[in-house]
Amino acid sequence: MTTLLVALAVVALVLAAPVGYVSWRDRRRSTPDESHGAAVDAESRRHRYETQRHASQHHTVRHGEPGSM
């Protein structure tokens, strides 16, 4: 019985080791791509916010001037 449990533990370890290594390797490799994607998304949001802010300020200034309507 003990031999069977040791054999099953060894088989589980032999199967789990490559899976763990590949998961670790892929996670380490994919981090820069995800960071780049997040940076692109943040830049896009910043640009969209600035565009909306500029448009709202233009609207406020134009309606505040005499004779603008």
DRENFI-468829 format. One record per residue (C-alpha): x, z, y. Coordinates in nm, 4 decimals, always signed. Each point is the difference from the previous one (the first is absolute). Layout:
# DRENFI-468829
        u        w        v
        X        Z        Y
...
This chain:
# DRENFI-468829
        u        w        v
  +0.0000  +0.0000  +0.0000
  +0.2822  +0.0869  +0.2397
  +0.1747  -0.3254  -0.0838
  -0.3164  -0.1934  +0.0830
  -0.0352  +0.1742  +0.3378
  +0.3649  -0.0621  +0.0866
  -0.0327  -0.3649  -0.1000
  -0.3135  -0.0408  +0.2145
  +0.1755  +0.1675  +0.2939
  +0.2965  -0.2351  -0.0346
  -0.2309  -0.3046  -0.0171
  -0.1897  +0.1221  +0.3080
  +0.3272  +0.0507  +0.1866
  +0.1281  -0.3433  -0.1005
  -0.3236  -0.1603  +0.1243
  -0.0300  +0.2092  +0.3185
  +0.3580  -0.0464  +0.1203
  -0.0214  -0.3770  +0.0676
  -0.3441  +0.0357  +0.1575
  +0.1281  +0.2729  +0.2317
  +0.3099  -0.1975  +0.0920
  -0.1941  -0.3179  +0.0780
  -0.2523  +0.1940  +0.2103
  +0.2796  +0.1665  +0.1952
  +0.1834  -0.3288  +0.0507
  -0.3113  -0.1864  +0.1173
  -0.1006  +0.2771  +0.2378
  +0.3464  +0.0002  +0.1554
  +0.0039  -0.3790  +0.0270
  -0.3479  -0.0347  +0.1552
  +0.0461  +0.2614  +0.2752
  +0.1684  -0.2311  +0.2561
  -0.2707  -0.2632  -0.0461
  -0.2716  +0.2560  +0.0594
  +0.1845  +0.1365  +0.3029
  +0.0345  -0.3527  +0.1386
  -0.3707  -0.0618  -0.0526
  -0.0862  +0.3244  +0.1756
  +0.2263  -0.0913  +0.2913
  -0.1640  -0.3417  +0.0351
  -0.3443  +0.1604  -0.0130
  +0.0970  +0.2581  +0.2632
  +0.1372  -0.2705  +0.2300
  -0.3195  -0.2003  -0.0397
  -0.2150  +0.3018  +0.0842
  +0.2158  +0.0817  +0.3031
  -0.0283  -0.3543  +0.1284
  -0.3783  -0.0025  -0.0511
  -0.0334  +0.3347  +0.1823
  +0.2081  -0.1221  +0.2940
  -0.2055  -0.3189  +0.0226
  -0.3251  +0.1948  +0.0039
  +0.1354  +0.2450  +0.2565
  +0.1164  -0.2831  +0.2234
  -0.3384  -0.1720  -0.0247
  -0.1899  +0.3191  +0.0866
  +0.2269  +0.0689  +0.2992
  -0.0446  -0.3557  +0.1242
  -0.3769  +0.0373  -0.0294
  +0.0062  +0.3273  +0.1988
  +0.2216  -0.1370  +0.2770
  -0.1918  -0.3267  +0.0394
  -0.3361  +0.1751  +0.0321
  +0.1420  +0.2454  +0.2532
  +0.1120  -0.2691  +0.2461
  -0.2301  -0.1024  +0.2828
  -0.1432  -0.3477  -0.0481
  +0.0917  -0.0236  -0.3658
  -0.3544  -0.0612  -0.1130
